[in-house]
Amino acid sequence: MTTPDLYGHYEAMRSDLLATNVVDNMARIISPGNKCWTTQIGYSWHGMAPGMQPSFGTIGVTEDYGKTINWQIKEGRDFSKDFLLTPILSFLMNRCKAHGHKKYCRRNH
């Protein structure tokens, strides 16, 4: 959704579509699911090489995205409104990215 008319009324549109019982779920994503338009730097983990500046690809989604596409969480939990502190505090890592540092990766500020 790129037009302000749709974007500004996402929750109303979602509620209306879910009420039809034709749509099982709906979520918003900022880029195509198979492309990454944004990256974040400033992460570190125990054992990271000194001077390394890793860049993580990030895709913004609403908390229902995982349920909508039926992804399977191997470990941990899915996004949830119950844990929303700010829109940018929750991350999921794919298995390849998480390998070796998933328990220690943190965002530096």
GUGU-495940 format. One line per 4 residues: number of its first residue (from 1); for each residue y, z, x of N, C-alpha, C. Coordinates in nm, 2 decimals. Atoms other than C-alpha are relative to their C-alpha. Example, Ala and Ser with C-alpha at 12.3 -4.5 7.8 and 13.67 -1.06 7.14 Angstrom:
BEGIN
1 = -0.12:0.00:0.09:-0.45:0.78:1.23:0.12:0.00:0.09 | -0.11:0.00:-0.09:-0.11:0.71:1.37:0.11:0.08:-0.08
***
This chain:
BEGIN
1 = -0.12:0.00:0.08:0.00:0.00:0.00:0.12:0.00:0.09 | -0.11:0.00:-0.09:0.31:-0.11:0.17:0.13:-0.01:-0.08 | -0.13:0.00:0.08:0.56:-0.14:-0.12:0.03:0.14:-0.05 | -0.05:-0.13:0.04:0.77:0.16:-0.20:-0.05:0.04:-0.15
5 = 0.04:-0.03:0.13:0.68:0.13:-0.57:-0.14:0.06:-0.01 | 0.14:-0.05:0.00:0.31:0.19:-0.50:-0.01:0.12:0.08 | 0.01:-0.10:-0.10:0.34:0.41:-0.20:0.05:0.14:-0.06 | -0.07:-0.12:0.06:0.57:0.66:-0.38:-0.07:0.06:-0.12
9 = 0.07:-0.05:0.12:0.33:0.70:-0.67:-0.15:0.00:0.02 | 0.15:0.00:-0.03:-0.01:0.73:-0.50:-0.07:0.10:-0.08 | 0.07:-0.10:0.08:-0.11:1.05:-0.67:-0.02:-0.03:-0.14 | 0.01:0.04:0.14:-0.03:0.92:-1.01:-0.09:-0.11:-0.02
13 = 0.09:0.11:0.01:-0.21:0.60:-0.95:-0.14:0.04:0.02 | 0.14:-0.05:-0.03:-0.51:0.78:-0.81:-0.05:0.07:-0.13 | 0.04:-0.07:0.12:-0.52:1.01:-1.11:-0.03:-0.09:-0.12 | 0.02:0.10:0.11:-0.49:0.72:-1.36:-0.13:-0.07:0.02
17 = 0.12:0.08:-0.03:-0.77:0.52:-1.19:-0.12:0.09:-0.01 | 0.12:-0.09:0.02:-1.01:0.82:-1.17:-0.02:0.04:-0.14 | 0.02:-0.04:0.15:-0.95:0.90:-1.54:-0.07:-0.11:-0.07 | 0.07:0.11:0.07:-1.09:0.55:-1.63:-0.15:0.01:0.01
21 = 0.15:-0.01:-0.03:-1.44:0.66:-1.50:-0.06:-0.13:0.05 | 0.05:0.12:-0.06:-1.46:0.31:-1.35:0.01:0.02:0.15 | -0.02:-0.03:-0.14:-1.34:0.43:-1.01:-0.06:0.14:0.04 | 0.06:-0.13:-0.04:-1.54:0.70:-0.83:0.09:0.08:0.08
25 = -0.09:-0.07:-0.08:-1.28:0.79:-0.58:0.10:-0.10:0.06 | -0.11:0.08:-0.06:-0.97:0.67:-0.40:0.06:0.08:0.11 | -0.06:-0.06:-0.11:-0.81:0.74:-0.07:0.10:-0.10:0.06 | -0.10:0.09:-0.07:-0.52:0.61:0.14:-0.03:0.01:0.15
29 = 0.02:0.01:-0.15:-0.54:0.49:0.50:0.12:-0.08:0.05 | -0.12:0.07:-0.05:-0.25:0.37:0.72:-0.03:-0.13:0.07 | 0.04:0.13:-0.06:-0.44:0.08:0.88:-0.13:-0.04:-0.05 | 0.13:0.03:0.04:-0.75:-0.11:0.82:-0.10:0.09:0.07
33 = 0.10:-0.10:-0.05:-1.06:0.11:0.87:-0.07:-0.05:0.13 | 0.07:0.05:-0.12:-1.19:-0.12:1.15:0.10:-0.03:0.11 | -0.11:0.03:-0.10:-0.86:-0.14:1.34:0.07:0.13:0.02 | -0.08:-0.11:-0.04:-0.65:0.12:1.52:0.14:-0.04:0.04
37 = -0.14:0.04:-0.03:-0.28:0.07:1.50:0.08:0.11:0.08 | -0.08:-0.11:-0.07:-0.17:0.41:1.66:-0.09:0.07:0.09 | 0.07:-0.08:-0.09:-0.27:0.62:1.95:0.08:0.13:0.03 | -0.06:-0.13:-0.04:-0.20:0.98:2.06:-0.04:0.04:0.14
41 = 0.03:-0.06:-0.13:-0.17:1.13:2.40:0.02:0.15:0.00 | -0.03:-0.14:0.00:-0.15:1.49:2.51:-0.12:0.08:-0.03 | 0.12:-0.08:0.02:-0.51:1.60:2.49:-0.06:0.04:0.13 | 0.06:-0.05:-0.12:-0.70:1.80:2.74:-0.13:0.07:-0.03
45 = 0.12:-0.08:0.02:-1.04:1.96:2.79:-0.05:0.05:0.13 | 0.06:-0.06:-0.11:-1.23:2.17:3.03:-0.07:-0.10:0.09 | 0.06:0.10:-0.09:-1.33:1.96:3.34:0.07:-0.13:0.00 | -0.08:0.13:0.00:-1.08:1.68:3.27:0.05:-0.02:0.13
49 = -0.05:0.03:-0.13:-0.98:1.50:3.58:0.15:0.02:0.01 | -0.14:-0.03:-0.01:-0.64:1.61:3.71:0.08:-0.13:0.00 | -0.08:0.12:0.01:-0.37:1.36:3.62:-0.04:-0.10:-0.10 | 0.06:0.10:0.11:-0.58:1.19:3.35:0.09:0.01:-0.12
53 = -0.08:0.01:0.12:-0.37:1.08:3.05:-0.08:-0.08:-0.11 | 0.08:0.07:0.10:-0.63:1.00:2.78:0.08:-0.04:-0.12 | -0.06:0.05:0.12:-0.52:0.80:2.48:-0.10:-0.01:-0.11 | 0.09:0.01:0.11:-0.70:0.86:2.15:0.06:-0.08:-0.11
57 = -0.04:0.07:0.11:-0.69:0.61:1.88:0.00:0.08:-0.13 | -0.01:-0.08:0.12:-0.58:0.77:1.55:0.03:-0.09:-0.12 | -0.02:0.07:0.12:-0.59:0.65:1.19:0.03:0.11:-0.11 | -0.04:-0.10:0.10:-0.40:0.85:0.92:-0.07:-0.03:-0.13
61 = 0.07:0.01:0.13:-0.60:0.91:0.60:0.03:0.12:-0.09 | -0.01:-0.12:0.09:-0.58:1.13:0.29:-0.13:0.07:0.01 | 0.12:-0.08:-0.02:-0.83:1.41:0.27:-0.12:-0.05:-0.07 | 0.12:0.05:0.07:-1.06:1.22:0.03:-0.06:-0.13:0.06
65 = 0.04:0.12:-0.06:-1.11:0.93:0.27:-0.15:0.00:0.03 | 0.14:-0.01:-0.03:-1.45:1.04:0.40:-0.09:0.00:-0.12 | 0.09:0.01:0.12:-1.59:1.10:0.06:0.01:-0.14:-0.07 | -0.02:0.13:0.06:-1.45:0.77:-0.06:-0.09:-0.11:0.07
69 = 0.09:0.10:-0.08:-1.63:0.57:0.22:-0.14:0.05:0.03 | 0.14:-0.06:-0.01:-1.93:0.80:0.22:-0.04:0.01:0.15 | 0.04:-0.02:-0.14:-1.92:0.88:0.59:-0.08:0.13:0.01 | 0.09:-0.11:-0.02:-2.17:1.13:0.73:0.06:0.08:0.12
73 = -0.05:-0.09:-0.11:-2.04:1.43:0.93:-0.12:0.06:0.07 | 0.11:-0.05:-0.07:-2.28:1.51:1.20:0.01:0.15:0.03 | -0.02:-0.14:-0.03:-2.13:1.85:1.29:0.15:0.03:-0.04 | -0.14:-0.05:0.04:-1.83:2.05:1.16:0.01:-0.02:-0.15
77 = -0.03:0.02:0.14:-1.66:1.97:0.83:0.08:-0.12:-0.02 | -0.08:0.11:0.04:-1.49:1.69:0.65:0.14:0.05:-0.03 | -0.13:-0.04:0.03:-1.12:1.69:0.57:0.00:0.07:-0.14 | -0.01:-0.08:0.13:-1.02:1.93:0.28:0.14:0.05:-0.03
81 = -0.13:-0.06:0.04:-0.71:2.03:0.09:0.00:0.15:0.02 | 0.01:-0.14:-0.02:-0.84:2.38:0.13:0.04:0.05:0.14 | -0.04:-0.03:-0.13:-0.76:2.36:0.50:0.12:-0.07:0.05 | -0.12:0.07:-0.04:-0.44:2.16:0.50:0.11:0.10:0.04
85 = -0.12:-0.08:-0.05:-0.18:2.33:0.72:0.12:-0.09:0.01 | -0.09:0.10:-0.01:0.01:2.02:0.81:-0.08:-0.13:0.00 | 0.08:0.13:0.01:-0.08:1.65:0.77:-0.06:-0.05:0.13 | 0.05:0.05:-0.12:-0.15:1.61:1.14:-0.09:0.09:0.08
89 = 0.07:-0.10:-0.08:-0.36:1.91:1.24:-0.15:-0.03:0.00 | 0.15:0.02:0.01:-0.71:1.78:1.15:-0.04:-0.14:0.06 | 0.05:0.12:-0.07:-0.90:1.53:1.36:-0.15:-0.01:-0.02 | 0.14:0.02:-0.01:-1.25:1.38:1.34:-0.02:-0.09:0.12
93 = 0.02:0.09:-0.12:-1.39:1.23:1.66:-0.14:-0.07:-0.02 | 0.13:0.06:0.00:-1.66:0.97:1.67:-0.09:0.05:0.11 | 0.09:-0.05:-0.09:-1.97:1.05:1.86:0.03:-0.04:0.15 | -0.03:0.05:-0.14:-1.87:0.83:2.16:0.11:0.08:0.06
97 = -0.12:-0.07:-0.05:-1.53:1.00:2.19:-0.03:0.14:0.03 | 0.02:-0.15:-0.01:-1.66:1.35:2.14:-0.10:0.04:0.11 | 0.10:-0.03:-0.10:-1.94:1.32:2.40:0.05:0.07:0.12 | -0.04:-0.07:-0.12:-1.90:1.58:2.67:0.11:0.09:-0.01
101 = -0.11:-0.09:0.01:-1.59:1.75:2.55:0.04:0.04:-0.14 | -0.03:-0.03:0.14:-1.61:1.80:2.18:0.04:0.14:-0.03 | -0.03:-0.15:0.03:-1.60:2.18:2.19:0.12:0.04:0.07 | -0.11:-0.05:-0.08:-1.31:2.20:2.43:0.13:-0.09:-0.02
105 = -0.11:0.09:0.02:-1.08:1.91:2.33:0.11:0.07:-0.08 | -0.11:-0.06:0.07:-0.73:2.04:2.23:0.12:-0.08:0.02 | -0.13:0.07:-0.01:-0.39:1.89:2.16:0.10:0.09:0.07 | -0.10:-0.08:-0.08:-0.13:2.01:2.41:0.14:-0.03:-0.07
109 = -0.14:0.02:0.05:0.23:2.07:2.29:0.10:0.04:0.11
***
